[in-house]
């Protein structure tokens, strides 16, 4: 936390993102609490893998009361999406997330057309 505070003091960011892999489990909640206790202004990013339904994201949201801003299904920029609570709820209920799938497919098609 000292390193984060030093960086914050040096560059005075307008926003600090707390990045956590949802596979981390309870340790992610503990880290989020420590991050929050240091009174950083922050929003959240969670990587939600194909084999997880976002339990860590929901636990952190409940524990520290901070918003989830982005989610990702991978480590590259093209896997980054805005967070939509209703879509996560559909995944938790086992209904899948067809809207995100269609949006990603459309985006990939547009990129491919631009390259051609």
Secondary structure, 3 states (H helix, E strand, C coil): CHHHHHHHHHHCCCCEEEEEEHHHCHHHHHHHHHHHHCCCCEEEEEECCCCCCCHHHHHHHHHHCCCEEEEECCCCHHHEEECCHHHHHHHHCCCCCHHHHHHHHHHHHHHHHHHC
